[in-house]
Amino acid sequence: MQGLKDRAAIIGMGQTKLGDRFDAGFVDLAVEAYVEAIQDAGIDPKEIEAMWVGVFEPNMAGGFQGMAGSYLAEALGLWDRPSTRVSNYCATGMDALRNAANAIAAGLYKMVLVLGEEKMRDVGSRDSLIRQTLLNGHPVVGKGQTAPGMFALMANRHFHEFGTTKEDLAKVAVKNHYNGSLNPKAHIRKVVDIDTVMNAYMIADPLGLYDCSTVADGAAAAIVTTPEIAKSLKPNGDYVLIKSIGLSITTDARYFDPYEQYIGFRSTQMAAKMAYEEAGIKNPAEEIGVAEVHDCFTITEIINYEDLFFVEKGKGATFIREGVTALDGRLPINTSGGLKSCGHPIGATGVRMTYQIYQQLLGRAEKMQVKNPKLGLIHNLGGPGSVAAVAVYGTP
């Protein structure tokens, strides 16, 4: 059976400015990302045969908008063709892209649109994710449990097991804030130093204010087609090939797993193995040239280094201490500023990450550009660590 490797290509992408987008409604953000993607691809909208839209929780602000793919078709004037909504925790955008790429690889369509979006800033935090967790979460664990609280548990366990320190976490924040300051589309464009991060007020010990990403409004879009069409439209090679997309689902009940050690995410490890096998990657730390990983909290980025097999378990902090993942390091990670600076508009995040890797591989990342990357990786982690997506992209 043939897999996905080199059987789908991205020929155009667009992304909105992220953050407090009170100037734009749900549909406005979708149109903003779509228009850039269409212009980048250089195609007529009539060529789009199907659409996938990733929206995690439209009820936070969009109401009926975003609950089905039909809102996108109406907003963009793309009627009379399939339009499907996808929702899968923080891997929502990547799962939309995975479905679209598989449809292209299977020969169902020749040109499709993927759009990831979330509108999160029109309501206060106690009316959004916190309220959803309280009302709809696990009947025991969900009461009083927050994302910072869960990841704080993992930080403390990582400290205990491996000697990771709060200063290591601060170095992740400093790196990603610096990268974000270079990104004109990031939510937070503010350089911070170690002392500022270390002395910020506490959210969930040991995670302070600068250890936590923000929620945000935003959208990102991709035009996906066959490699043959991509080559004919862009003979100069100005497109990106999809090498693999791995998606893994474990369990929401990890709190009750007697073997859970709180030092990593099995979903990330499994998705990475899927992606590496399909892409033919043997040594990810040496073969991947640039990566965007799910740094919802600073400890998560360090754990991701390990779960993505860039470094052995327990050694993640050495990567940040030695500058391996800095913009000028051997393996630059979160050159966009990551979730830490870009914010986390849930449904958009995976496509937004792809936008950054797409720009990097095509040499368009401007001040964020790294030197000659051949392969790029993105990683999403969602829910209580129960779903993860890992994708590998390459140049023709």
Phi, psi and omega in degrees: 000133179283144178262200184273339190310122175059026180247005174212149183223150175255121184249355179198143178216154176216154179209139176281166162295138183260155175131217180275086186266062178290348179279352187222139176273182182303312181291322181303316181296319179300315181296319181301313180291319182297315183299316178298319182295317180296317180295320179295319181287331181071036181243166173274133179307334180297341181284344181287123185260338181200161183222145170235130180238128179260113175224121184283305188220082183295335183293347178296327181208331189273345183064231180290334177296131179093350181283343178212164180292346184297330182297325181290317179300318181291316183296325185261359182070028182252067181279172171064031174211157184298137176219115190241131174272139177238139175219122183205067182051216184285353175268013184305307182298319180291326178291325174299316179293323178298315179297318180295315181296320179295324178295321176295313182297328180281353179083014181286326182219165177251337182210122182224163180246137172240133176224128173249137185206151169206142175241104190241347190262002180278353178232156176290159184301326181286353175254001184247246186295322180298316180294320179299319179296317181296314186280324190242358182284186180303139186298339178249301186294325184293342182277111180088353181271134176234165177300313177302322180296318181294315182286335173296322176302317181292323177299312181297323179291321178295320176303312185294316186283322193235358179080013173298148185236166176297328178294327175298317177298319181298325180294327174297314180299316180299315180300310185288327175293322177298312179299319180296330179294341180268352187259109183295346181257003181285155177288307183251111180248068187226121175283135177232158177250173183303314183299319180299316181292316184294328186260005179293156182293151188281138173260305175208107188311124012261016184272118177263186184307316185275002174268354188244137176282166179260160165274159186203165169265149175167167178211154175215148185224152178221142172256120185245136181213187178279154177301327180294315178293320179302316181294323181289325180281329184227072184297344177280002178080022184276057178207173185235136176268140174273116181275325181186154169220112178259136178230128181231137177240125174253240184227144174287346186264032183298338178298333185259003179281116183294346181260000180293126183254351180060036176235007180182178182235114181298327180298318177296315181299317181290317179296321178297317179298319177300310184295317181294320180296314181292324180279351180076030182268126180259324182229087187300325181296332180263330187269329179282130183264337182198146183215149169243118182238163190279088181264058178302329172221157184299324179296327182297321179297318179296317177296324178298322177307321183280314184291337176271004175065029171284333182207155184290157183303131180094350184254009184302323182296334179296329179298317182281326179295322185269000178075018182299323187262008177291167182304326178255017181274180182292327179224083182297131182232134182059055179294338179285345191107352177066188174298331183303318180256326181284338189085177185228077170284099203313303183295336183273338195302313181297321178287324176297318176298318178298321177303316180294316180293322175303312179296321179296313183293332179268002178073026185250010189279005174054236185294342179269357189296134174259170189275113169047054176288137178260326178232139176236151183232144167232154182216131172241146177228130186226165181063207175279046181080017189268348178225137179217148175231138176227128180234146176238131180238152180215169177273158181299000000 
